[in-house]
Amino acid sequence: MSRIKKIMAREVLSANGLPTVEATVILDNGKVGIASYPGGKDSVLNALELKDNDEKRFGGNGVLKAVGNVLSPIAPHLIGKDALKQHEIDGKMIELDGTPNKSSLGANAIFSVSMAVAKAASQTSNLPLYIYLRQLLHKRNPKPAIPIPLFNAINSSVDSITGASDFDEFIVIPPSSKSFSDSLQMCMLIRKSLKQLLSSNGSFEAEYDDINTSGMPSNKEAFLVLKKAVENIYRPGFDIFFGLNSRATNFARDGKYKIKDFSSPLSAKELLGFYEDMIKDINILYLEDPFSYDDWTAWENLTAKFSQNIAIIGGDLTATNLNKLNLALEKKAISGIVIKPSQVGTVIESLAIAEAAKVIGLKIVVSHRNNETNDDFISDFAVAVSSDYVKLGTLSRGENVSKYNRLLQIESQLKVL
């Protein structure tokens, strides 16, 4: 038997030290699934992360309401259901919520239960989670593979207290010919080279902290420093390539783009010219959110000019939202999409949008979110949907490293399958 016997929930802390929801699903065969919700920045397109808004608890960030929603009405309606029928379980929670963005029960309540059910069901099936999720998509061939990792080498300091910057992530990309474990080692060596380079001029001291751009005079300078760190051990454009997550909505104002490389704000056309120079000078193969999410003409122009050579990826632009994805396709604005499963709010919906993007021929990037936990669900998810890339953040934080370690484990398992 594989019927749900009990569902529990509680508050736990995410990487930012604030509460999130952890759900536990127990089946009548003794199998258990435990999952915690990874939060992120709010968007009108995202499934809503329900907060208590009680300033007396965690500054309004408590999630006792969402925990309560797991206990009732979700649990009573799922008790007795077959955990192997993920479509029915996720469909029932969507029905119970009754809103387009899960604002009634909260995505943090619904998605944590959805993940926990999938984990318990995979144990019942005696299958690794990534194989079980593939079967929900009716994927059996080709053999699963580890996506190419996009390593976040330098962070923007937009969210830090050390300063402010423009572009969100400066990324290094190993070649597809490398194994995941070899790619991981390459990134660690680049990170070490970068820290040594920055330490030599007094820009970086902390041993384990994220490397950010707060001490760098411009965005291009940050990339040139990264390129130099790579050149100390590898050949840029041959052994290692580069990517950029601009998250341009953060520095878009009144139709212009203000970045510290220039004294005056840039038009979309001028920013496109800046990207063109970066593509030529720094072997950039990946551009995510290069313009504001509502600057469709700029997206169209960039994609028309460069999509044959580099990946133009919608992250904030599409927000794991099928309607936004369809609009971006209609406008021919992207060649790839970032998928963050918790943005849509159930396992089945996440699988569906990944499969839709794959059928269309888009590049798929499965990504973590800002407020992660040590839950490694998305590592299995990335392998299950045959994503082209996986983005899990820096190699300096436990919530990120847990996901890299899970991919190492999967890599070992695939060798004997």
VEXDREN-2710 file (C-alpha; in Angstrom, 1 decimal):
% VEXDREN-2710
k/r/px/py/pz
1/MET/0.0/0.0/0.0
2/SER/1.1/3.6/-0.6
3/ARG/-1.7/5.6/0.9
4/ILE/-1.1/8.8/3.0
5/LYS/-1.5/8.0/6.7
6/LYS/-0.4/11.3/8.3
7/ILE/0.8/14.8/7.3
8/MET/2.6/17.1/9.7
9/ALA/4.1/20.6/9.3
10/ARG/6.3/23.0/11.3
11/GLU/8.3/26.2/11.0
12/VAL/12.0/25.7/10.2
13/LEU/14.6/28.3/9.3
14/SER/15.7/29.0/5.7
15/ALA/19.2/30.3/4.7
16/ASN/18.3/33.8/5.5
17/GLY/17.4/32.9/9.1
18/LEU/13.7/33.4/8.6
19/PRO/10.9/30.8/8.9
20/THR/9.7/28.6/6.1
21/VAL/7.4/25.5/6.0
22/GLU/8.6/22.0/6.4
23/ALA/6.1/19.2/5.7
24/THR/6.3/15.5/6.6
25/VAL/4.2/12.9/4.8
26/ILE/3.9/9.4/6.3
27/LEU/2.5/6.6/4.3
28/ASP/0.7/3.5/5.6
29/ASN/3.7/1.4/4.5
30/GLY/6.0/3.3/6.8
31/LYS/7.7/5.4/4.0
32/VAL/8.3/9.0/4.9
33/GLY/8.9/12.1/2.8
34/ILE/10.1/15.4/4.3
35/ALA/10.5/18.6/2.3
36/SER/11.0/22.3/3.1
37/TYR/9.9/25.3/1.0
38/PRO/12.6/27.4/-0.7
39/GLY/11.5/31.1/-0.8
40/GLY/12.5/33.9/-3.0
41/LYS/11.7/37.5/-3.9
42/ASP/8.0/38.2/-4.3
43/SER/6.5/38.8/-7.8
44/VAL/3.0/39.2/-9.0
45/LEU/3.7/36.2/-11.3
46/ASN/4.9/33.9/-8.5
47/ALA/2.7/31.5/-6.5
48/LEU/2.4/33.4/-3.2
49/GLU/4.5/32.5/-0.2
50/LEU/2.0/33.1/2.6
51/LYS/3.4/35.1/5.6
52/ASP/1.7/35.8/8.9
53/ASN/2.4/39.6/8.8
54/ASP/2.6/39.6/12.6
55/GLU/5.3/42.1/13.4
56/LYS/5.8/40.5/16.8
57/ARG/7.1/37.3/15.3
58/PHE/10.1/37.4/12.9
59/GLY/9.2/40.9/11.8
60/GLY/6.1/39.7/10.1
61/ASN/7.8/36.8/8.4
62/GLY/6.4/34.0/10.4
63/VAL/4.6/31.2/8.5
64/LEU/2.3/29.7/11.1
65/LYS/-0.7/30.4/8.9
66/ALA/0.8/28.3/6.1
67/VAL/1.7/25.6/8.7
68/GLY/-1.9/25.6/9.9
69/ASN/-3.1/25.3/6.3
70/VAL/-1.1/22.1/5.9
71/LEU/-2.7/20.7/9.0
72/SER/-6.2/21.8/7.8
73/PRO/-7.6/21.8/5.2
74/ILE/-4.8/20.1/3.2
75/ALA/-4.1/17.1/5.5
76/PRO/-7.7/16.0/6.0
77/HIS/-8.4/16.0/2.2
78/LEU/-5.2/14.0/1.4
79/ILE/-5.3/11.4/4.1
80/GLY/-6.1/8.0/2.5
81/LYS/-5.0/9.1/-1.0
82/ASP/-2.5/7.1/-3.0
83/ALA/0.8/8.9/-2.9
84/LEU/1.7/7.4/-6.3
85/LYS/-1.0/9.5/-7.8
86/GLN/0.8/12.9/-7.8
87/HIS/-1.5/14.4/-10.4
88/GLU/-4.5/13.8/-8.2
89/ILE/-2.9/15.0/-5.0
90/ASP/-1.5/18.2/-6.5
91/GLY/-4.8/18.8/-8.3
92/LYS/-6.7/18.4/-5.0
93/MET/-4.5/21.1/-3.3
94/ILE/-5.0/23.4/-6.3
95/GLU/-8.7/22.9/-6.0
96/LEU/-8.7/23.5/-2.2
97/ASP/-6.8/26.7/-2.7
98/GLY/-9.0/28.0/-5.5
99/THR/-6.9/31.0/-6.5
100/PRO/-4.7/31.5/-9.6
101/ASN/-1.5/32.1/-7.5
102/LYS/-2.1/29.9/-4.4
103/SER/-2.7/32.9/-2.2
104/SER/-5.4/31.2/-0.1
105/LEU/-3.4/28.3/1.3
106/GLY/0.1/29.6/0.3
107/ALA/2.6/28.1/-2.1
108/ASN/4.8/27.4/0.9
109/ALA/2.1/25.1/2.3
110/ILE/1.2/23.5/-1.0
111/PHE/4.6/23.0/-2.5
112/SER/6.2/21.6/0.7
113/VAL/3.5/18.9/0.8
114/SER/3.7/18.3/-2.9
115/MET/7.5/17.6/-2.6
116/ALA/7.1/15.5/0.5
117/VAL/4.5/13.3/-1.3
118/ALA/6.8/12.8/-4.2
119/LYS/9.7/11.8/-1.9
120/ALA/7.6/9.3/0.0
121/ALA/6.3/7.9/-3.3
122/SER/9.8/7.5/-4.7
123/GLN/10.7/5.5/-1.7
124/THR/7.6/3.3/-2.1
125/SER/8.6/2.7/-5.7
126/ASN/12.2/1.8/-4.6
127/LEU/13.4/4.4/-7.1
128/PRO/15.7/7.4/-6.7
129/LEU/13.7/10.6/-6.8
130/TYR/15.0/11.7/-10.2
131/ILE/13.9/8.4/-11.8
132/TYR/10.5/8.6/-10.1
133/LEU/10.0/12.1/-11.3
134/ARG/11.0/11.1/-14.9
135/GLN/8.4/8.4/-14.8
136/LEU/5.7/11.0/-14.0
137/LEU/6.8/12.6/-17.3
138/HIS/6.8/9.1/-19.0
139/LYS/10.5/9.6/-19.7
140/ARG/12.5/6.4/-19.8
141/ASN/15.1/7.1/-22.4
142/PRO/17.6/8.5/-23.0
143/LYS/19.5/7.8/-19.9
144/PRO/19.4/10.6/-17.3
145/ALA/22.4/12.9/-17.3
146/ILE/23.7/15.7/-15.0
147/PRO/23.0/19.2/-16.4
148/ILE/25.9/21.5/-17.1
149/PRO/26.4/23.5/-13.9
150/LEU/26.4/27.3/-14.0
151/PHE/28.7/28.4/-11.2
152/ASN/28.1/31.8/-9.6
153/ALA/31.6/33.0/-9.2
154/ILE/30.9/36.6/-8.2
155/ASN/27.7/37.9/-6.6
156/SER/26.3/41.3/-6.9
157/SER/26.0/43.0/-3.6
158/VAL/22.5/44.3/-4.2
159/ASP/21.2/42.2/-1.3
160/SER/24.2/42.6/0.9
161/ILE/25.0/45.2/3.5
162/THR/28.5/45.8/2.0
163/GLY/27.4/48.0/-0.9
164/ALA/25.4/48.0/-4.1
165/SER/26.1/46.8/-7.6
166/ASP/24.2/46.2/-10.9
167/PHE/24.5/42.8/-12.5
168/ASP/23.3/40.0/-10.2
169/GLU/25.6/37.0/-11.0
170/PHE/28.9/36.6/-12.8
171/ILE/28.9/33.0/-14.0
172/VAL/31.6/30.5/-15.1
173/ILE/30.5/27.6/-17.3
174/PRO/32.5/24.4/-17.8
175/PRO/32.4/22.7/-21.2
176/SER/29.8/20.0/-21.8
177/SER/32.5/17.5/-22.3
178/LYS/33.4/17.5/-18.6
179/SER/31.8/15.3/-16.0
180/PHE/29.9/17.1/-13.2
181/SER/32.6/16.1/-10.6
182/ASP/35.4/17.5/-12.9
183/SER/33.3/20.7/-13.5
184/LEU/33.0/21.1/-9.7
185/GLN/36.7/20.8/-9.3
186/MET/37.3/23.4/-12.0
187/CYS/35.0/25.8/-10.3
188/MET/36.7/25.3/-7.0
189/LEU/40.1/26.1/-8.5
190/ILE/38.7/29.2/-10.2
191/ARG/37.2/30.3/-7.0
192/LYS/40.6/29.8/-5.2
193/SER/42.4/31.7/-8.0
194/LEU/39.8/34.6/-7.8
195/LYS/40.2/34.9/-4.0
196/GLN/43.9/35.0/-4.2
197/LEU/43.8/37.6/-6.9
198/LEU/41.4/39.8/-4.9
199/SER/43.3/39.2/-1.7
200/SER/46.5/40.4/-3.3
201/ASN/45.0/43.9/-3.8
202/GLY/43.1/44.0/-0.5
203/SER/39.7/43.5/-2.1
204/PHE/38.9/40.2/-0.3
205/GLU/39.8/38.9/3.1
206/ALA/37.1/36.5/4.4
207/GLU/37.9/32.8/3.9
208/TYR/34.5/31.4/3.3
209/ASP/32.3/34.4/2.4
210/ASP/30.6/34.9/-1.0
211/ILE/32.7/37.0/-3.4
212/ASN/30.9/40.1/-4.4
213/THR/31.4/43.2/-6.5
214/SER/31.3/45.8/-3.8
215/GLY/34.9/46.8/-4.2
216/MET/35.0/46.8/-8.0
217/PRO/34.7/50.1/-10.0
218/SER/32.5/48.7/-12.8
219/ASN/30.6/45.6/-13.9
220/LYS/33.1/45.1/-16.8
221/GLU/36.0/45.3/-14.3
222/ALA/34.4/42.5/-12.3
223/PHE/34.3/40.4/-15.4
224/LEU/37.8/41.2/-16.3
225/VAL/39.0/40.3/-12.8
226/LEU/37.1/37.0/-13.2
227/LYS/38.6/36.4/-16.6
228/LYS/42.1/37.0/-15.3
229/ALA/41.5/34.5/-12.4
230/VAL/40.5/31.9/-15.0
231/GLU/43.5/32.7/-17.2
232/ASN/45.8/31.8/-14.3
233/ILE/44.7/28.2/-14.7
234/TYR/42.5/27.7/-17.8
235/ARG/41.9/29.0/-21.3
236/PRO/38.8/31.2/-21.5
237/GLY/36.8/30.4/-24.5
238/PHE/38.2/26.8/-24.6
239/ASP/38.3/25.3/-21.2
240/ILE/35.8/27.7/-19.5
241/PHE/33.1/30.1/-20.7
242/PHE/31.2/32.9/-19.1
243/GLY/27.7/33.8/-18.3
244/LEU/25.8/36.8/-16.8
245/ASN/22.6/37.1/-14.9
246/SER/21.9/40.8/-15.2
247/ARG/18.5/40.9/-13.5
248/ALA/18.1/44.2/-15.3
249/THR/14.8/45.1/-13.7
250/ASN/16.8/46.0/-10.6
251/PHE/18.6/48.9/-12.4
252/ALA/15.8/49.9/-14.8
253/ARG/14.2/53.3/-14.2
254/ASP/11.8/55.1/-16.5
255/GLY/12.8/53.2/-19.6
256/LYS/16.6/53.7/-18.9
257/TYR/19.3/51.5/-17.4
258/LYS/21.6/52.9/-14.8
259/ILE/24.9/51.0/-14.3
260/LYS/28.0/52.2/-12.7
261/ASP/30.1/51.7/-15.9
262/PHE/28.6/54.9/-17.3
263/SER/27.9/58.3/-15.7
264/SER/24.5/58.6/-17.4
265/PRO/21.6/56.1/-17.7
266/LEU/21.6/54.0/-20.9
267/SER/18.9/53.5/-23.4
268/ALA/18.0/49.9/-24.2
269/LYS/19.9/50.2/-27.5
270/GLU/23.0/51.5/-25.6
271/LEU/22.8/48.7/-23.1
272/LEU/22.5/46.2/-26.0
273/GLY/25.7/47.7/-27.4
274/PHE/27.4/47.2/-24.0
275/TYR/26.4/43.6/-24.0
276/GLU/27.7/43.2/-27.5
277/ASP/31.1/44.4/-26.4
278/MET/31.1/42.0/-23.4
279/ILE/30.1/39.1/-25.6
280/LYS/33.1/39.8/-27.9
281/ASP/35.6/40.6/-25.2
282/ILE/34.8/38.0/-22.5
283/ASN/33.4/34.9/-24.3
284/ILE/29.9/35.3/-22.8
285/LEU/27.7/32.4/-23.9
286/TYR/24.8/32.9/-21.5
287/LEU/22.7/36.0/-20.8
288/GLU/19.8/35.9/-18.2
289/ASP/17.4/38.8/-17.8
290/PRO/19.5/41.3/-19.8
291/PHE/16.6/43.8/-19.9
292/SER/13.7/44.7/-17.7
293/TYR/10.8/42.2/-17.8
294/ASP/8.5/44.7/-19.6
295/ASP/11.1/45.9/-22.2
296/TRP/9.9/43.5/-24.9
297/THR/11.4/45.4/-27.9
298/ALA/14.9/45.2/-26.3
299/TRP/14.5/41.5/-25.7
300/GLU/13.4/40.9/-29.3
301/ASN/16.3/42.9/-30.7
302/LEU/18.9/41.1/-28.6
303/THR/17.5/37.6/-29.3
304/ALA/17.3/38.3/-33.1
305/LYS/20.9/39.4/-33.1
306/PHE/22.6/36.8/-30.8
307/SER/20.4/33.8/-30.1
308/GLN/22.3/31.7/-32.7
309/ASN/25.5/32.1/-30.7
310/ILE/24.5/32.5/-27.0
311/ALA/21.6/31.5/-24.7
312/ILE/19.2/34.3/-24.1
313/ILE/17.4/33.3/-20.9
314/GLY/14.2/34.5/-19.3
315/GLY/14.3/34.4/-15.5
316/ASP/12.3/37.3/-14.0
317/LEU/10.9/37.7/-17.5
318/THR/9.0/34.4/-17.4
319/ALA/9.0/33.6/-13.6
320/THR/8.1/29.9/-14.2
321/ASN/4.8/31.1/-15.5
322/LEU/3.2/29.4/-18.5
323/ASN/1.3/32.6/-19.6
324/LYS/4.5/34.7/-19.6
325/LEU/6.4/31.9/-21.3
326/ASN/3.8/31.9/-24.1
327/LEU/4.1/35.6/-24.4
328/ALA/7.9/35.5/-24.6
329/LEU/7.7/32.9/-27.3
330/GLU/5.1/34.9/-29.3
331/LYS/7.5/37.8/-29.3
332/LYS/10.5/35.7/-30.0
333/ALA/12.2/37.2/-27.0
334/ILE/14.1/34.2/-25.6
335/SER/15.9/31.0/-26.4
336/GLY/15.7/29.5/-22.9
337/ILE/13.9/29.7/-19.6
338/VAL/14.7/29.5/-15.9
339/ILE/12.6/27.1/-13.9
340/LYS/12.2/27.5/-10.2
341/PRO/9.7/24.9/-9.1
342/SER/8.5/26.7/-6.0
343/GLN/7.5/29.7/-8.2
344/VAL/4.7/27.7/-9.7
345/GLY/3.8/25.8/-6.5
346/THR/3.3/22.1/-7.2
347/VAL/5.5/19.3/-8.5
348/ILE/3.2/18.4/-11.4
349/GLU/2.9/22.0/-12.6
350/SER/6.7/22.3/-12.4
351/LEU/7.2/19.2/-14.5
352/ALA/4.6/20.4/-17.0
353/ILE/6.2/23.7/-17.7
354/ALA/9.6/22.1/-18.0
355/GLU/8.3/19.5/-20.5
356/ALA/6.5/22.3/-22.5
357/ALA/9.7/24.2/-22.7
358/LYS/11.6/21.1/-23.8
359/VAL/9.1/20.2/-26.5
360/ILE/9.4/23.8/-27.9
361/GLY/13.1/23.5/-28.0
362/LEU/14.1/26.0/-25.4
363/LYS/17.1/25.7/-23.2
364/ILE/16.1/24.8/-19.7
365/VAL/17.8/26.2/-16.6
366/VAL/16.7/24.7/-13.3
367/SER/17.6/27.2/-10.5
368/HIS/17.6/27.5/-6.8
369/ARG/16.0/30.6/-5.1
370/ASN/17.3/33.3/-2.8
371/ASN/16.0/31.8/0.5
372/GLU/16.9/28.2/0.2
373/THR/17.1/25.4/2.7
374/ASN/19.2/22.3/2.8
375/ASP/16.5/20.4/0.9
376/ASP/18.0/19.0/-2.3
377/PHE/14.8/18.4/-4.3
378/ILE/15.8/20.6/-7.2
379/SER/18.9/18.5/-7.9
380/ASP/16.8/15.5/-8.6
381/PHE/14.2/17.7/-10.4
382/ALA/17.0/19.0/-12.8
383/VAL/18.1/15.6/-13.7
384/ALA/14.5/14.3/-14.1
385/VAL/13.5/17.0/-16.6
386/SER/16.7/16.7/-18.6
387/SER/17.5/20.4/-18.0
388/ASP/20.4/21.8/-20.0
389/TYR/21.8/23.8/-17.1
390/VAL/21.5/23.8/-13.3
391/LYS/22.2/26.9/-11.2
392/LEU/22.7/26.3/-7.5
393/GLY/24.6/29.4/-6.4
394/THR/28.1/29.8/-4.9
395/LEU/30.2/27.0/-3.5
396/SER/30.4/28.7/-0.1
397/ARG/27.0/28.1/1.5
398/GLY/25.7/25.0/3.1
399/GLU/22.2/25.2/1.4
400/ASN/23.9/25.3/-2.0
401/VAL/26.6/22.7/-1.2
402/SER/23.9/20.2/-0.2
403/LYS/22.5/20.4/-3.7
404/TYR/25.9/20.1/-5.4
405/ASN/26.6/17.0/-3.2
406/ARG/23.3/15.5/-4.2
407/LEU/24.3/15.8/-7.9
408/LEU/27.6/14.2/-7.1
409/GLN/25.7/11.3/-5.6
410/ILE/23.4/11.1/-8.6
411/GLU/26.5/11.1/-10.9
412/SER/27.9/8.1/-9.0
413/GLN/24.5/6.3/-9.3
414/LEU/24.3/6.9/-13.0
415/LYS/27.6/5.3/-13.6
416/VAL/26.2/1.9/-12.5
417/LEU/22.8/2.2/-14.1
END
